[in-house]
Amino acid sequence: MGRMELADLTGRRIAVGVCGGISAYKIVQLVSYLVQSGAQVEVVLTDSAREFVGPASFQGLTGRKVRFDFWDTPQNERASHIELGLWAELLVVAPLTAATAAKMSTGLADNLLVATWLAVRCPVAAAPAMNPRMWSHPAVRGSMEKLGEFGVQFVGPEKGHMSCGEPGEGRMAEPEEIYRVCVQLLGTRV
């Protein structure tokens, strides 16, 4: 396997929202690609994501404190989600779970990631990941359709072997594919 060709993203500002699913560990590689490309990366973890990946992995790569708490804003600063919304040139949500998709599609901002999604005015990419039966459920299909109407650019999901043992559509796109979409949305070439 050859080395991944990286774009020049020097100084580009990317917020990465990580949701709670087994594929969350793959987002460490995505963040590594973005940082190696010169991007400034801020990571937001949902509470569920923290059950799968630790903040230290992302903090070590980005050199920045990982965000997950609404109330962890220094005095005299804007709220974290507003600050991130103004700062980000791109928001990437991966893996996008059924729960977070439902919250995003209805504006239920009960966590920092969804509140940030409501505050951004930049391109948004999302990489869905869930069991094939969940992916095909009408409620999930409705959430994804609504997010598409809002302009979210989906990356995947792919067909393949799932961690639950079932084959089918719902597997998260690989970090390399998510990276390529990020580069494309930023108007850069690899």
C-alpha contacts under 8 A as a table, 3 or more apart, distances in Angstrom:
res1	aa1	res2	aa2	distance
4	M	176	E	7.66
5	E	190	V	6.58
6	L	33	Y	7.20
6	L	36	Q	7.77
6	L	37	S	5.97
6	L	190	V	5.72
7	A	37	S	5.86
7	A	183	V	7.09
7	A	188	T	7.07
7	A	189	R	6.08
7	A	190	V	4.29
8	D	37	S	5.29
8	D	38	G	6.51
8	D	188	T	7.63
8	D	190	V	7.56
9	L	12	R	5.42
9	L	34	L	7.49
9	L	37	S	5.15
9	L	38	G	5.08
9	L	39	A	5.06
9	L	183	V	7.87
9	L	188	T	7.65
10	T	37	S	6.44
10	T	38	G	4.00
10	T	39	A	5.13
10	T	40	Q	7.77
11	G	38	G	6.19
11	G	39	A	5.19
11	G	40	Q	5.93
12	R	38	G	7.44
12	R	39	A	4.80
12	R	40	Q	5.93
12	R	89	E	6.92
13	R	39	A	6.04
13	R	40	Q	4.94
13	R	41	V	6.11
13	R	42	E	7.93
13	R	87	W	6.86
13	R	88	A	5.19
13	R	89	E	5.29
13	R	90	L	6.79
14	I	39	A	6.89
14	I	40	Q	6.20
14	I	41	V	4.95
14	I	42	E	6.42
14	I	88	A	5.42
14	I	89	E	5.87
14	I	90	L	4.94
14	I	91	L	5.96
14	I	92	V	7.51
15	A	41	V	5.75
15	A	42	E	4.78
15	A	43	V	5.84
15	A	44	V	7.36
15	A	84	L	7.34
15	A	88	A	5.84
15	A	89	E	7.89
15	A	90	L	6.25
15	A	91	L	4.79
15	A	92	V	6.29
16	V	31	V	7.84
16	V	41	V	7.06
16	V	42	E	6.18
16	V	43	V	4.80
16	V	44	V	6.15
16	V	91	L	5.83
16	V	92	V	4.78
16	V	93	V	5.91
16	V	94	A	7.46
17	G	43	V	5.92
17	G	44	V	4.72
17	G	45	L	5.93
17	G	46	T	7.69
17	G	91	L	7.29
17	G	92	V	5.99
17	G	93	V	4.53
17	G	94	A	6.27
17	G	113	L	6.04
18	V	24	A	6.53
18	V	27	I	7.47
18	V	43	V	7.40
18	V	44	V	6.21
18	V	45	L	4.94
18	V	46	T	6.39
18	V	49	A	6.08
18	V	93	V	5.92
18	V	94	A	5.22
18	V	95	P	6.02
18	V	96	L	7.50
19	C	24	A	6.84
19	C	45	L	6.35
19	C	46	T	5.39
19	C	47	D	7.95
19	C	48	S	6.41
19	C	49	A	4.76
19	C	93	V	7.43
19	C	94	A	6.41
19	C	95	P	5.59
19	C	96	L	6.01
19	C	97	T	6.29
19	C	100	T	7.19
20	G	24	A	6.55
20	G	46	T	6.70
20	G	47	D	7.38
20	G	48	S	4.25
20	G	49	A	3.57
20	G	50	R	7.09
20	G	51	E	7.00
20	G	52	F	6.52
20	G	95	P	7.37
20	G	97	T	6.97
21	G	24	A	5.54
21	G	48	S	7.60
21	G	49	A	6.61
21	G	52	F	6.85
21	G	95	P	6.64
21	G	97	T	6.89
21	G	129	A	7.40
21	G	130	M	7.67
22	I	25	Y	6.78
22	I	52	F	6.41
22	I	163	S	7.48
23	S	26	K	5.57
23	S	27	I	7.52
23	S	95	P	6.42
23	S	129	A	7.32
23	S	172	M	6.87
24	A	27	I	5.48
24	A	28	V	7.68
24	A	49	A	6.78
24	A	52	F	6.48
24	A	53	V	6.58
24	A	94	A	7.11
24	A	95	P	5.89
25	Y	28	V	5.84
25	Y	29	Q	7.92
25	Y	52	F	6.90
25	Y	53	V	5.93
26	K	29	Q	5.56
26	K	30	L	6.87
26	K	174	E	7.59
26	K	175	P	6.47
27	I	30	L	4.80
27	I	31	V	6.11
27	I	94	A	6.93
27	I	95	P	7.73
27	I	175	P	6.60
28	V	31	V	5.22
28	V	32	S	6.20
28	V	57	S	7.00
28	V	58	F	6.47
29	Q	32	S	4.92
29	Q	33	Y	6.30
29	Q	175	P	6.41
30	L	33	Y	5.16
30	L	34	L	6.33
30	L	175	P	4.99
30	L	176	E	7.05
30	L	178	I	7.40
30	L	179	Y	6.36
31	V	34	L	5.05
31	V	35	V	6.10
31	V	41	V	7.33
31	V	58	F	7.40
31	V	61	L	7.30
31	V	62	T	7.73
32	S	35	V	5.18
32	S	36	Q	6.00
32	S	61	L	6.29
33	Y	36	Q	5.11
33	Y	37	S	6.17
33	Y	179	Y	7.27
34	L	37	S	5.08
34	L	38	G	6.68
34	L	39	A	5.55
34	L	40	Q	7.89
34	L	41	V	7.31
34	L	179	Y	7.37
35	V	38	G	5.17
35	V	39	A	5.11
35	V	40	Q	6.61
35	V	41	V	6.80
35	V	61	L	7.16
35	V	62	T	6.59
36	Q	39	A	7.41
40	Q	62	T	7.37
41	V	62	T	6.08
41	V	64	R	7.93
42	E	62	T	7.31
42	E	64	R	6.85
42	E	65	K	7.89
42	E	66	V	6.88
42	E	67	R	7.71
43	V	58	F	7.04
43	V	66	V	5.32
43	V	67	R	6.14
44	V	66	V	6.06
44	V	67	R	4.65
44	V	68	F	5.44
44	V	112	L	7.26
44	V	113	L	6.11
45	L	48	S	7.86
45	L	49	A	5.65
45	L	50	R	6.45
45	L	55	P	7.81
45	L	66	V	7.32
45	L	67	R	6.35
45	L	68	F	5.10
45	L	113	L	7.11
46	T	49	A	5.07
46	T	50	R	6.61
46	T	68	F	6.06
46	T	111	N	6.98
46	T	112	L	7.35
46	T	113	L	6.62
47	D	50	R	5.33
47	D	51	E	7.12
47	D	68	F	7.15
48	S	51	E	5.35
48	S	52	F	7.26
49	A	52	F	5.32
49	A	53	V	6.15
50	R	53	V	5.21
50	R	54	G	5.55
50	R	55	P	7.15
51	E	54	G	7.48
53	V	57	S	7.51
54	G	57	S	5.92
54	G	58	F	7.52
55	P	58	F	5.45
55	P	59	Q	6.05
55	P	66	V	5.81
56	A	59	Q	4.94
56	A	60	G	5.84
56	A	66	V	7.97
57	S	60	G	5.35
57	S	61	L	6.59
58	F	61	L	5.19
58	F	62	T	6.07
58	F	66	V	6.86
59	Q	62	T	5.22
59	Q	63	G	5.22
59	Q	64	R	5.30
59	Q	65	K	5.63
59	Q	66	V	5.94
60	G	63	G	5.57
60	G	64	R	7.78
67	R	112	L	7.94
68	F	111	N	7.88
68	F	112	L	6.07
68	F	113	L	7.65
69	D	72	D	5.46
69	D	111	N	7.73
69	D	112	L	6.37
70	F	73	T	7.23
70	F	79	A	7.45
70	F	80	S	6.62
70	F	81	H	7.64
70	F	111	N	7.08
70	F	112	L	5.59
72	D	80	S	7.66
73	T	77	E	6.68
73	T	78	R	7.44
73	T	79	A	6.02
73	T	80	S	6.00
74	P	77	E	5.83
78	R	82	I	6.35
78	R	83	E	5.82
79	A	82	I	5.41
79	A	83	E	6.16
80	S	83	E	5.09
80	S	84	L	6.03
80	S	112	L	7.69
80	S	116	T	7.89
81	H	84	L	5.14
81	H	85	G	5.91
81	H	112	L	6.20
81	H	113	L	7.58
81	H	115	A	5.79
81	H	116	T	4.35
81	H	119	A	6.54
82	I	85	G	4.93
82	I	86	L	6.23
82	I	116	T	6.65
82	I	119	A	5.76
82	I	120	V	7.87
83	E	86	L	5.30
83	E	87	W	6.08
84	L	87	W	4.88
84	L	88	A	5.82
84	L	116	T	6.50
84	L	119	A	7.78
84	L	120	V	7.37
85	G	88	A	5.76
85	G	116	T	5.71
85	G	117	W	7.36
85	G	118	L	7.89
85	G	119	A	4.65
85	G	120	V	3.91
85	G	121	R	6.82
86	L	119	A	7.43
86	L	120	V	6.40
86	L	121	R	7.54
88	A	91	L	6.59
88	A	120	V	6.98
88	A	122	C	6.92
89	E	122	C	5.45
89	E	123	P	7.10
89	E	186	L	7.60
90	L	122	C	5.51
90	L	123	P	5.23
90	L	124	V	5.91
90	L	125	A	7.76
90	L	182	C	7.60
90	L	185	L	7.67
90	L	186	L	7.19
91	L	117	W	7.61
91	L	120	V	7.69
91	L	122	C	7.09
91	L	123	P	6.50
91	L	124	V	4.77
91	L	125	A	6.33
92	V	124	V	5.78
92	V	125	A	4.75
92	V	126	A	5.65
92	V	127	A	8.00
92	V	182	C	7.66
93	V	96	L	5.72
93	V	124	V	7.67
93	V	125	A	6.28
93	V	126	A	4.62
93	V	127	A	6.42
94	A	126	A	5.75
94	A	127	A	4.92
94	A	128	P	6.74
94	A	129	A	7.93
95	P	126	A	7.31
95	P	127	A	5.36
95	P	128	P	5.53
95	P	129	A	5.52
95	P	172	M	6.65
96	L	100	T	6.43
96	L	101	A	6.45
96	L	126	A	6.09
96	L	127	A	5.48
96	L	128	P	4.29
96	L	129	A	5.85
97	T	100	T	5.36
97	T	101	A	6.08
97	T	128	P	6.08
97	T	129	A	5.86
97	T	130	M	6.34
98	A	101	A	5.10
98	A	102	A	6.14
98	A	128	P	7.94
98	A	130	M	7.10
98	A	134	M	7.51
98	A	135	W	7.76
98	A	140	V	6.14
99	A	102	A	5.26
99	A	103	K	6.34
100	T	103	K	4.98
100	T	104	M	5.98
100	T	114	V	7.38
101	A	104	M	5.09
101	A	105	S	5.98
101	A	140	V	7.55
101	A	143	S	5.92
101	A	144	M	6.80
101	A	147	L	7.67
102	A	105	S	5.21
102	A	106	T	6.34
102	A	140	V	7.15
102	A	143	S	5.39
103	K	106	T	5.38
103	K	107	G	5.75
103	K	108	L	4.69
103	K	109	A	6.85
103	K	114	V	6.92
104	M	107	G	5.07
104	M	108	L	6.37
104	M	109	A	7.50
104	M	114	V	5.83
104	M	117	W	7.26
104	M	118	L	7.87
104	M	147	L	7.41
105	S	108	L	7.93
105	S	143	S	5.45
105	S	144	M	7.57
105	S	146	K	5.83
105	S	147	L	5.60
107	G	114	V	7.35
107	G	118	L	7.04
108	L	114	V	7.11
109	A	112	L	7.31
109	A	113	L	7.90
109	A	114	V	4.96
109	A	115	A	4.72
109	A	118	L	7.76
110	D	114	V	6.97
110	D	115	A	7.16
111	N	114	V	5.70
111	N	115	A	6.26
112	L	115	A	5.11
112	L	116	T	5.98
113	L	116	T	5.07
113	L	117	W	6.24
114	V	117	W	4.92
114	V	118	L	6.38
115	A	118	L	5.16
115	A	119	A	6.38
116	T	119	A	4.96
116	T	120	V	6.20
117	W	120	V	5.53
123	P	151	G	7.65
123	P	152	V	7.23
123	P	153	Q	7.86
123	P	185	L	6.66
124	V	151	G	7.32
124	V	152	V	5.13
124	V	153	Q	6.15
125	A	152	V	5.66
125	A	153	Q	4.64
125	A	154	F	5.76
125	A	155	V	7.03
125	A	181	V	7.55
125	A	182	C	7.15
126	A	152	V	6.76
126	A	153	Q	6.25
126	A	154	F	4.98
126	A	155	V	6.05
127	A	154	F	5.84
127	A	155	V	4.83
127	A	156	G	5.93
127	A	157	P	6.58
127	A	172	M	6.00
127	A	173	A	6.36
127	A	178	I	7.23
128	P	154	F	7.43
128	P	155	V	7.29
128	P	156	G	6.51
128	P	157	P	5.59
128	P	170	G	7.05
128	P	171	R	7.66
128	P	172	M	5.79
128	P	173	A	7.90
129	A	135	W	7.98
129	A	157	P	6.29
129	A	170	G	5.25
129	A	171	R	5.28
129	A	172	M	4.53
130	M	134	M	6.28
130	M	135	W	6.07
130	M	170	G	5.00
130	M	171	R	6.48
130	M	172	M	7.65
131	N	134	M	5.22
131	N	135	W	6.18
131	N	162	M	7.04
131	N	164	C	7.22
131	N	166	E	7.62
131	N	169	E	7.75
131	N	170	G	5.60
131	N	171	R	7.57
132	P	135	W	4.95
132	P	136	S	6.24
132	P	166	E	7.57
132	P	167	P	7.51
132	P	168	G	5.47
132	P	169	E	5.19
132	P	170	G	4.98
133	R	136	S	5.29
133	R	137	H	6.29
134	M	137	H	5.20
134	M	140	V	6.95
135	W	140	V	6.15
135	W	141	R	7.00
135	W	169	E	7.29
135	W	170	G	5.87
136	S	140	V	6.95
136	S	141	R	6.46
137	H	140	V	5.41
137	H	141	R	6.17
138	P	141	R	4.90
138	P	142	G	5.96
139	A	142	G	5.11
139	A	143	S	6.34
140	V	143	S	5.03
140	V	144	M	6.20
141	R	144	M	5.16
141	R	145	E	6.07
142	G	145	E	5.07
142	G	146	K	6.18
143	S	146	K	5.19
143	S	147	L	6.21
144	M	147	L	5.03
144	M	148	G	6.08
145	E	148	G	5.04
145	E	149	E	6.30
146	K	149	E	5.00
146	K	150	F	6.37
147	L	150	F	4.92
147	L	151	G	6.52
147	L	152	V	5.59
148	G	151	G	5.07
148	G	152	V	5.00
148	G	153	Q	6.85
148	G	154	F	7.74
149	E	152	V	7.37
155	V	173	A	6.27
155	V	177	E	7.44
155	V	178	I	6.25
155	V	181	V	7.30
156	G	170	G	7.91
156	G	171	R	7.71
156	G	172	M	6.29
156	G	173	A	5.18
157	P	169	E	6.36
157	P	170	G	5.02
157	P	171	R	5.29
157	P	172	M	5.00
157	P	173	A	5.62
158	E	169	E	5.45
158	E	170	G	5.88
158	E	171	R	4.99
158	E	172	M	6.16
158	E	173	A	5.93
159	K	167	P	7.21
159	K	168	G	4.95
159	K	169	E	3.99
159	K	170	G	6.29
159	K	171	R	5.98
160	G	167	P	5.42
160	G	168	G	5.48
160	G	169	E	6.51
160	G	170	G	7.85
160	G	171	R	6.27
161	H	165	G	6.55
161	H	166	E	6.27
161	H	167	P	4.55
161	H	168	G	6.78
161	H	171	R	7.34
162	M	165	G	5.35
162	M	166	E	5.53
162	M	167	P	5.78
162	M	168	G	7.43
162	M	170	G	7.65
162	M	171	R	6.14
163	S	166	E	7.48
168	G	171	R	7.71
173	A	177	E	6.29
173	A	178	I	6.58
174	E	177	E	5.47
174	E	178	I	6.48
175	P	178	I	5.05
175	P	179	Y	5.98
176	E	179	Y	5.02
176	E	180	R	6.29
177	E	180	R	5.08
177	E	181	V	6.43
178	I	181	V	5.20
178	I	182	C	6.27
179	Y	182	C	5.01
179	Y	183	V	6.26
180	R	183	V	5.14
180	R	184	Q	6.19
180	R	190	V	7.71
181	V	184	Q	4.94
181	V	185	L	6.07
182	C	185	L	5.18
182	C	186	L	6.23
183	V	186	L	5.17
183	V	187	G	6.41
183	V	188	T	5.34
183	V	189	R	6.49
183	V	190	V	7.25
184	Q	187	G	5.10
184	Q	188	T	5.76
184	Q	189	R	6.75
185	L	188	T	7.60
